[in-house]
Amino acid sequence: MEAPPSRVLHIRKLPNETSETEVIALGLPFGKVTNILTLKGKNQAFLELGTEEAAITMVNYYSTVTPHVRNVPVFIQYSNHKELKTDAGNQRAQAVLQAVSAVQGGGTPTSGSDLALTAASSPVLRIIIDNMFYPVTLDVLQQIFSKFGTVMKIITFTKNNQFQALLQFNDPSTAQQAKIALDGQNIYNSCCTLRIDYSKLVNLNVKYNNDKSRDYTRPELPAGDGQPAMDPNMAAAFQGKDSNSLLGKIPGALSPLNAAAAAAAAAGRVALSGHSGSSGVLLASNLNEEMVTPQSLFTLFGVYGDTQRVKILYNKKDSALIQMADGSQAQLAMSHLNGQKMYGKVIRVALSKHTSVQLPRDGLDDQGLTKDFTNSPLHRFKKPGSKNFQNIFPPSTTLHLSNIPTDVTEEDLRLLFSNAGGTVNAFKFFQDHKMALLQMSTVEEAIQGLIDLHNYNMGDNHHLRVSFSKSSI
């Protein structure tokens, strides 16, 4: 029989070595956490919240969204205890709690412990990476920190020979949660340690969207000229599969190998491997239901991996499930497409709880909402070591065109892309005229052009190939 609601919650099936901070982080979004007791040998913990109402909200939320600690699903239920009595032996947990509650209350902790935290007044965090054996990209930071809330802007730079970043969340309390959970953690095993403080700035001014800075609220910003690629030796550096790293600890995050593979693939250095810590199914929402089709989603998501199946939801046609070949491709597509504009709407892309997309039962007509693309000839990443692995870039105004027949002119291509809806701002043929760069006036128009014209038949069995470019004309 289930226990009646109580402000004390019983958490089971925690992974070994779970820290108090990780358990507290489960409760933080719902209100003040007033006590904690971890039962190490039993992989269980008790968490006491300030009010019964906060505990009810937490239990209700986690009944629809499975809570994870270090990528492991955990179970939360009401405890039979009405409050937690903990003894003096629980000092470490009390120190953690004191630090957390001081931040929540806006004061500073009185204990002299190293957990002392300053009050969160700014949504901007200053991040320094110590011990940086492997490169850390802006995309890796975005993946890690977006587990806590909406990352709006990031600026990276090197100061005193140290890689640093300023990262802006949509509100100070999210920044505070991320700081509490991540300060002192390693991104990769035994290295790339995060040192996090609050910045004095409350708003970042980002001028360019490129490898060094990004404003996720303004995808139309120019790239500027600062786009260094990653160190070519990074592929070798990323062979460690140890899961003692941050990317393995955060709910729904990549294992370190996949994070590295995704980061490296984004920098055009290594192919994405099939190892996957997460399922390959994505949920895309806020779609334009009048316009979107399984084919258009297949084409767009296919830029970042081999899209296997697409299902537009029958009762919610502005949402779709998209099954990629593996978890790292799904993660790559999510990091590049979440927040982009498609058919006039800013789309949201998240990892889905589903592990696969079901096809309709035989003989059942689902109005063409589900499509199986497993055997499509249009997959870009089927061949191991394919050049396409080196050309994975975020959506941009500039498109790379290839497989152009010799008799097709610049005028033909300009006309073709302006008919797809948009303005062609610039065009440049490569020397052999089989490839070209074509620049649309907005990223949204470029996305539209790619969806409409990738695989377009130019005659003589030449099908146009379209992808996003990192170059500008």
Wavefront OBJ file of the C-alpha trace (Angstrom):
o trace
v 0.000 0.000 0.000
v 1.295 3.457 -0.920
v 2.171 5.831 1.904
v 0.058 9.025 2.172
v 1.699 12.302 1.063
v 4.547 13.438 3.306
v 7.242 16.059 2.936
v 9.784 13.235 3.365
v 10.446 11.274 0.166
v 12.045 7.856 -0.127
v 14.387 7.480 -3.131
v 15.430 3.969 -4.219
v 17.795 2.306 -6.706
v 20.412 5.079 -6.576
v 23.653 4.190 -8.366
v 26.700 3.443 -6.161
v 28.691 6.461 -4.969
v 25.778 8.880 -5.470
v 26.616 12.122 -3.648
v 24.289 14.104 -1.377
v 24.468 16.973 -3.868
v 23.078 14.763 -6.635
v 20.138 13.680 -4.445
v 19.453 17.282 -3.353
v 19.512 18.356 -7.021
v 16.431 16.150 -7.631
v 14.455 18.203 -5.099
v 15.853 21.709 -5.701
v 13.538 22.735 -8.551
v 10.496 22.122 -6.328
v 11.422 24.204 -3.287
v 13.581 24.275 -0.189
v 15.286 21.007 0.774
v 15.471 20.840 4.585
v 17.141 17.499 5.331
v 18.722 14.476 3.696
v 19.762 11.021 4.806
v 21.608 8.694 2.430
v 21.702 4.950 3.118
v 24.888 4.139 1.216
v 24.856 0.346 1.527
v 21.232 0.122 0.376
v 21.459 2.601 -2.549
v 18.617 4.582 -0.986
v 18.076 8.060 0.423
v 15.461 10.101 2.289
v 14.918 13.694 1.220
v 12.911 16.141 3.314
v 11.351 19.166 1.626
v 10.231 22.368 3.331
v 6.529 21.737 2.694
v 4.265 18.832 1.881
v 3.031 20.778 -1.148
v 6.579 20.876 -2.605
v 6.910 17.118 -2.060
v 3.565 16.447 -3.800
v 4.621 18.604 -6.770
v 7.905 16.701 -6.969
v 6.263 13.254 -6.839
v 3.661 14.266 -9.438
v 6.333 15.648 -11.767
v 8.547 12.581 -11.523
v 5.580 10.274 -12.121
v 5.484 11.615 -15.706
v 9.230 12.280 -16.229
v 11.448 9.454 -14.965
v 14.128 10.920 -12.668
v 17.718 9.909 -13.460
v 20.890 10.085 -11.398
v 24.075 9.418 -13.399
v 21.996 8.113 -16.304
v 20.293 5.519 -14.054
v 16.502 5.701 -13.513
v 15.624 6.047 -9.801
v 12.323 5.598 -7.939
v 10.690 8.220 -5.718
v 7.749 7.691 -3.362
v 6.350 9.208 -0.152
v 8.019 7.979 3.028
v 6.160 6.781 6.120
v 8.252 9.300 8.082
v 6.679 12.735 8.576
v 10.079 14.316 9.238
v 13.707 13.216 9.255
v 15.643 12.907 12.498
v 19.344 12.802 11.674
v 22.209 12.486 14.102
v 25.443 14.466 14.349
v 27.173 11.786 12.300
v 25.434 13.184 9.277
v 27.609 16.311 9.286
v 28.706 16.231 5.659
v 25.096 16.117 4.452
v 24.277 19.013 6.803
v 27.157 21.055 5.369
v 25.914 20.444 1.824
v 22.376 21.399 2.870
v 23.577 24.506 4.645
v 25.423 25.627 1.549
v 22.409 24.973 -0.641
v 19.895 26.632 1.667
v 22.139 29.670 2.088
v 22.129 30.165 -1.661
v 18.373 29.651 -1.807
v 17.855 32.119 1.019
v 20.243 34.652 -0.464
v 22.636 34.611 2.511
v 26.014 32.960 2.869
v 26.613 29.780 4.828
v 28.070 30.225 8.290
v 30.023 26.991 8.176
v 33.615 27.366 7.099
v 33.237 24.405 4.760
v 34.529 24.517 1.219
v 30.916 24.283 0.101
v 30.322 27.966 0.852
v 28.513 29.556 -2.064
v 27.705 33.145 -2.820
v 24.156 34.278 -3.360
v 22.843 33.803 -6.861
v 21.934 37.182 -8.214
v 23.084 36.791 -11.818
v 21.876 34.373 -14.500
v 25.434 34.459 -15.897
v 28.051 31.920 -14.773
v 31.803 32.307 -15.225
v 33.350 28.916 -15.987
v 37.066 28.097 -15.867
v 38.274 24.689 -17.059
v 41.240 23.307 -15.103
v 43.337 20.358 -16.202
v 42.223 20.659 -19.809
v 43.718 17.571 -21.451
v 41.004 17.320 -24.108
v 39.455 20.206 -26.018
v 36.147 21.473 -24.626
v 33.860 23.050 -27.200
v 31.024 25.487 -26.887
v 28.667 22.659 -27.947
v 29.876 20.398 -25.123
v 29.249 23.186 -22.581
v 25.798 23.788 -24.042
v 24.944 20.069 -23.770
v 26.065 19.855 -20.146
v 24.463 23.054 -18.867
v 21.194 22.774 -20.822
v 20.249 19.792 -18.618
v 19.382 22.414 -15.969
v 17.411 24.888 -18.067
v 17.520 27.108 -21.128
v 21.019 28.221 -22.084
v 20.609 31.551 -23.858
v 24.163 32.693 -24.654
v 27.746 31.446 -24.348
v 31.029 33.284 -24.914
v 34.328 31.328 -24.732
v 37.814 32.846 -24.515
v 41.331 32.146 -23.255
v 42.667 34.245 -20.385
v 45.947 33.689 -18.507
v 46.423 30.567 -20.652
v 43.156 29.109 -19.322
v 40.039 28.256 -21.295
v 37.097 30.176 -19.822
v 33.463 30.742 -20.685
v 30.602 33.017 -19.731
v 27.253 31.240 -19.922
v 23.854 32.921 -19.518
v 20.725 31.059 -18.377
v 17.212 32.475 -18.617
v 17.075 33.123 -14.848
v 19.364 33.261 -11.774
v 17.815 30.256 -10.010
v 18.687 27.944 -12.931
v 22.238 29.292 -12.886
v 22.332 28.564 -9.158
v 21.169 24.946 -9.600
v 23.744 24.364 -12.345
v 26.516 25.859 -10.208
v 25.609 23.727 -7.173
v 25.492 20.534 -9.223
v 28.497 21.109 -11.491
v 31.148 23.131 -9.655
v 34.217 20.929 -9.156
v 32.986 18.137 -11.447
v 35.044 16.681 -14.312
v 33.715 16.791 -17.873
v 35.901 13.853 -18.936
v 37.412 11.233 -16.690
v 39.943 12.786 -14.250
v 40.350 15.971 -16.250
v 38.656 19.109 -17.613
v 37.449 20.178 -14.152
v 34.734 22.851 -14.008
v 35.344 25.817 -11.678
v 32.175 27.899 -11.578
v 31.428 31.344 -10.109
v 28.658 33.856 -10.642
v 29.614 36.599 -13.082
v 29.204 40.274 -12.226
v 27.515 40.646 -15.620
v 23.788 40.039 -15.760
v 23.523 40.041 -19.556
v 25.971 38.934 -22.266
v 26.375 40.821 -25.511
v 27.098 38.313 -28.294
v 28.010 39.718 -31.710
v 28.752 36.506 -33.641
v 27.408 32.942 -33.754
v 30.446 30.715 -34.280
v 32.741 28.265 -32.475
v 33.691 30.865 -29.851
v 30.389 32.549 -29.043
v 26.710 31.928 -29.601
v 23.401 33.619 -28.896
v 20.762 30.872 -29.085
v 18.002 33.502 -29.050
v 19.313 35.131 -32.260
v 20.192 32.460 -34.833
v 20.448 35.159 -37.515
v 23.723 36.646 -36.169
v 26.713 36.550 -38.576
v 29.550 34.079 -38.035
v 32.319 36.701 -38.049
v 35.787 35.382 -38.789
v 36.701 33.524 -35.578
v 36.118 29.869 -36.444
v 39.125 27.755 -35.488
v 38.614 24.052 -36.028
v 39.507 21.605 -33.287
v 42.870 20.032 -32.811
v 43.261 17.181 -35.335
v 44.766 14.968 -32.641
v 41.580 15.014 -30.643
v 40.199 11.790 -32.083
v 42.980 9.815 -30.454
v 42.479 11.620 -27.167
v 38.864 10.599 -26.990
v 39.192 6.858 -26.713
v 38.607 6.678 -22.934
v 35.263 5.008 -22.223
v 35.380 5.597 -18.470
v 32.004 6.627 -17.188
v 33.426 8.571 -14.238
v 32.851 11.743 -16.117
v 30.341 14.472 -15.937
v 28.682 13.724 -19.229
v 27.760 10.348 -17.812
v 26.350 11.796 -14.578
v 23.850 14.284 -15.821
v 20.297 13.034 -16.500
v 19.944 12.136 -20.153
v 23.495 13.255 -20.976
v 25.915 11.507 -23.262
v 28.498 9.109 -22.017
v 31.945 10.735 -22.330
v 32.788 8.744 -25.431
v 29.682 9.951 -27.236
v 30.093 13.520 -26.085
v 33.586 13.431 -27.421
v 32.459 11.790 -30.635
v 29.699 14.347 -31.094
v 32.031 17.235 -30.362
v 34.651 15.834 -32.666
v 32.184 15.100 -35.425
v 30.853 18.623 -35.088
v 34.409 19.804 -35.618
v 34.747 17.453 -38.558
v 37.396 15.176 -37.107
v 36.010 11.710 -36.342
v 33.058 9.623 -37.362
v 30.308 9.102 -34.829
v 30.548 5.634 -33.418
v 27.560 3.451 -32.759
v 28.146 3.469 -28.980
v 25.268 5.164 -27.334
v 24.369 6.046 -23.785
v 20.938 7.327 -24.714
v 18.138 6.178 -26.967
v 18.145 7.383 -30.528
v 14.568 8.730 -30.458
v 13.852 12.468 -30.406
v 10.635 14.359 -29.749
v 10.239 17.449 -31.949
v 7.473 19.851 -30.912
v 6.014 23.248 -31.855
v 6.055 22.164 -35.506
v 3.942 23.907 -38.140
v 1.286 21.209 -38.483
v -0.069 22.639 -41.750
v 3.303 22.237 -43.455
v 5.355 19.537 -41.764
v 5.604 16.029 -43.276
v 7.608 12.925 -42.342
v 9.696 13.570 -45.475
v 10.628 17.137 -44.462
v 11.704 15.974 -40.978
v 13.640 13.057 -42.508
v 15.565 15.483 -44.735
v 16.360 18.056 -42.035
v 17.294 15.612 -39.258
v 19.169 13.536 -41.849
v 21.829 16.266 -41.961
v 22.984 15.091 -38.495
v 22.511 11.339 -38.703
v 20.618 8.573 -40.477
v 16.922 9.128 -39.753
v 15.294 5.675 -39.553
v 11.614 6.438 -38.840
v 9.416 9.495 -38.400
v 5.977 9.563 -36.774
v 3.852 12.716 -36.605
v 1.606 12.245 -33.563
v -2.016 11.602 -34.544
v -3.576 13.514 -31.636
v -0.938 16.261 -31.563
v 0.137 17.032 -35.092
v 2.565 19.764 -34.024
v 4.792 17.052 -32.512
v 6.717 14.145 -34.006
v 8.924 11.262 -32.905
v 12.122 10.902 -34.928
v 14.244 7.761 -34.628
v 17.935 8.216 -35.460
v 20.433 5.391 -36.014
v 21.873 5.772 -32.499
v 21.984 7.980 -29.425
v 24.986 10.036 -30.451
v 23.328 11.013 -33.744
v 20.165 11.929 -31.835
v 22.208 14.090 -29.459
v 23.960 15.777 -32.376
v 20.647 16.541 -34.126
v 19.168 17.857 -30.886
v 22.099 20.173 -30.155
v 21.974 21.643 -33.688
v 18.217 21.835 -34.339
v 16.606 22.730 -30.989
v 15.507 26.381 -31.222
v 15.827 26.663 -35.029
v 12.992 28.018 -37.160
v 11.189 25.676 -39.546
v 8.131 26.790 -41.523
v 7.890 29.962 -39.419
v 7.926 28.267 -35.996
v 10.758 27.863 -33.471
v 10.974 24.101 -33.048
v 11.857 22.316 -29.813
v 13.878 19.101 -29.932
v 14.414 16.860 -26.889
v 15.352 13.248 -26.200
v 12.247 11.061 -26.022
v 11.392 8.404 -23.430
v 10.568 6.053 -26.335
v 13.292 3.673 -27.430
v 11.878 3.152 -30.921
v 9.164 4.432 -33.248
v 6.424 1.858 -33.812
v 5.053 1.381 -37.319
v 1.254 1.217 -37.722
v -0.208 -2.295 -37.670
v -0.664 -3.953 -41.056
v -3.722 -2.717 -42.894
v -4.103 0.299 -40.595
v -4.162 3.622 -42.460
v -2.542 6.318 -40.366
v -2.888 8.955 -43.121
v 0.807 8.861 -43.983
v 1.843 10.226 -40.573
v 4.390 7.429 -39.998
v 7.163 6.660 -42.461
v 9.944 4.067 -42.349
v 13.134 5.383 -43.973
v 15.402 2.515 -42.847
v 16.258 1.480 -46.408
v 16.329 4.976 -47.900
v 19.158 5.559 -50.410
v 19.447 9.099 -49.002
v 21.194 8.286 -45.706
v 24.339 10.410 -45.483
v 26.265 8.349 -42.912
v 25.829 4.722 -43.999
v 29.393 4.335 -45.274
v 32.011 4.194 -42.495
v 34.488 7.064 -42.852
v 32.214 8.888 -45.312
v 33.268 12.476 -46.062
v 29.872 13.572 -44.755
v 31.095 12.966 -41.188
v 33.543 15.821 -41.683
v 30.897 18.209 -42.926
v 28.445 18.371 -40.039
v 27.777 22.043 -39.249
v 25.017 23.944 -37.470
v 22.247 25.405 -39.651
v 23.609 28.560 -41.302
v 22.608 30.943 -44.074
v 25.202 29.398 -46.427
v 24.404 26.114 -48.166
v 26.941 23.798 -49.794
v 25.649 22.355 -53.088
v 27.231 19.382 -54.858
v 26.522 16.962 -57.717
v 25.624 19.880 -60.018
v 25.371 18.938 -63.730
v 27.855 20.786 -65.971
v 25.192 22.614 -67.984
v 23.468 24.156 -64.936
v 24.204 27.890 -64.523
v 24.381 30.191 -61.515
v 21.119 31.749 -62.716
v 19.371 28.324 -62.726
v 20.414 27.654 -59.117
v 19.539 31.166 -57.902
v 16.082 30.776 -59.449
v 15.609 27.290 -57.990
v 16.400 28.429 -54.429
v 14.480 31.709 -54.589
v 11.419 29.722 -55.744
v 11.788 27.573 -52.602
v 10.873 30.753 -50.695
v 13.569 33.248 -49.861
v 16.224 35.586 -51.193
v 19.570 34.405 -52.540
v 22.144 36.932 -51.294
v 25.338 35.490 -52.761
v 26.598 32.624 -54.904
v 29.991 31.127 -55.706
v 30.900 28.150 -57.915
v 33.900 25.995 -56.982
v 36.478 25.643 -59.783
v 35.035 22.502 -61.350
v 31.421 23.824 -61.271
v 30.238 20.541 -59.691
v 29.981 22.278 -56.313
v 28.899 25.722 -55.156
v 28.129 27.850 -52.122
v 24.785 29.654 -52.027
v 23.832 32.125 -49.317
v 20.218 32.787 -48.324
v 19.205 35.895 -46.381
v 18.173 34.007 -43.186
v 18.930 30.646 -41.570
v 15.222 29.790 -41.772
v 15.270 30.276 -45.567
v 18.385 28.088 -45.812
v 16.656 25.335 -43.772
v 13.656 25.610 -46.113
v 15.902 25.436 -49.191
v 17.680 22.353 -47.874
v 14.399 20.572 -47.068
v 12.912 21.344 -50.478
v 15.936 20.824 -52.718
v 18.218 18.172 -51.215
v 17.999 15.263 -53.696
v 16.258 17.499 -56.286
v 16.510 15.919 -59.751
v 18.530 18.307 -61.949
v 18.135 16.053 -65.023
v 20.470 13.351 -66.400
v 20.008 11.482 -63.115
v 21.951 14.159 -61.219
v 20.364 14.602 -57.820
v 21.422 17.810 -56.068
v 23.120 17.356 -52.675
v 22.563 20.141 -50.146
v 24.138 20.647 -46.701
v 24.930 23.536 -44.350
v 28.334 25.152 -44.768
v 30.593 26.761 -42.172
v 31.961 29.137 -44.836
v 30.436 32.422 -45.815
v 30.676 34.010 -49.257
l 1 2 3 4 5 6 7 8 9 10 11 12 13 14 15 16 17 18 19 20 21 22 23 24 25 26 27 28 29 30 31 32 33 34 35 36 37 38 39 40 41 42 43 44 45 46 47 48 49 50 51 52 53 54 55 56 57 58 59 60 61 62 63 64 65 66 67 68 69 70 71 72 73 74 75 76 77 78 79 80 81 82 83 84 85 86 87 88 89 90 91 92 93 94 95 96 97 98 99 100 101 102 103 104 105 106 107 108 109 110 111 112 113 114 115 116 117 118 119 120 121 122 123 124 125 126 127 128 129 130 131 132 133 134 135 136 137 138 139 140 141 142 143 144 145 146 147 148 149 150 151 152 153 154 155 156 157 158 159 160 161 162 163 164 165 166 167 168 169 170 171 172 173 174 175 176 177 178 179 180 181 182 183 184 185 186 187 188 189 190 191 192 193 194 195 196 197 198 199 200 201 202 203 204 205 206 207 208 209 210 211 212 213 214 215 216 217 218 219 220 221 222 223 224 225 226 227 228 229 230 231 232 233 234 235 236 237 238 239 240 241 242 243 244 245 246 247 248 249 250 251 252 253 254 255 256 257 258 259 260 261 262 263 264 265 266 267 268 269 270 271 272 273 274 275 276 277 278 279 280 281 282 283 284 285 286 287 288 289 290 291 292 293 294 295 296 297 298 299 300 301 302 303 304 305 306 307 308 309 310 311 312 313 314 315 316 317 318 319 320 321 322 323 324 325 326 327 328 329 330 331 332 333 334 335 336 337 338 339 340 341 342 343 344 345 346 347 348 349 350 351 352 353 354 355 356 357 358 359 360 361 362 363 364 365 366 367 368 369 370 371 372 373 374 375 376 377 378 379 380 381 382 383 384 385 386 387 388 389 390 391 392 393 394 395 396 397 398 399 400 401 402 403 404 405 406 407 408 409 410 411 412 413 414 415 416 417 418 419 420 421 422 423 424 425 426 427 428 429 430 431 432 433 434 435 436 437 438 439 440 441 442 443 444 445 446 447 448 449 450 451 452 453 454 455 456 457 458 459 460 461 462 463 464 465 466 467 468 469 470 471 472 473
